[in-house]
Amino acid sequence: MYIAGNTSTYTGDRGFTLIELLVVIAILGILSSVVLASVQGARVRAQYAAANVEMQSLIRAVYDARLQAGTRLQDITGSGCSDCACRNGLNIHELSSSHACIVRSRLTLERIALAAGIDPVSFVDSMVDPWGAYYQFDENEREFVANPCRRDTLRSAGPDGILATSDDIVYSIDFFDPCP
């Protein structure tokens, strides 16, 4: 349609230009990356929360085992350092089931379950952190004469699967015997 005095002609709906489409796609990409980052952050926080809950229940099992056995954790597990085979920068997620770290972790959990009167098979299989690694113990109570007041610790290697890094979750376990 032509209007007098107008030097341009109207050709109907001309749609979007390529530049406009690219701008819209870029905006959608930015928005989706922000949403994805938020969801990923929430997922990681949920995994840490789940690990904390599982570790609290594992500590209760340790208390029950010590009470039933009438002794400290080191005497129940038969080790002063159950997680020593898992140290030195090993990624626990990548170890085979026959590796000393995994074998020792399973044995420690089994002994705790037996001492606490819990079915060891279901207990051991359920005591892995949200990232797939067994929880680790370092039995320290009364281990060293020079420092008898070190606490036992329970640890999750966290998302990276390596002990003693910044993403670990660590709990100190109260003493079985009062510390002098």
HELIX and SHEET records of a PDB file:
HELIX    1   1 LEU A   18  ALA A   69  1                                  52    
HELIX    2   2 LEU A   73  THR A   77  1                                   5    
HELIX    3   3 CYS A   84  CYS A   86  5                                   3    
HELIX    4   4 ILE A   92  GLU A   94  5                                   3    
HELIX    5   5 ALA A  100  ALA A  116  1                                  17    
HELIX    6   6 PRO A  120  SER A  126  1                                   7    
SHEET    1   A 3 GLN A 136  ASP A 138  0                                        
SHEET    2   A 3 ASP A 152  SER A 156 -1                                        
SHEET    3   A 3 ILE A 169  ILE A 173 -1                                        
END                                                                             
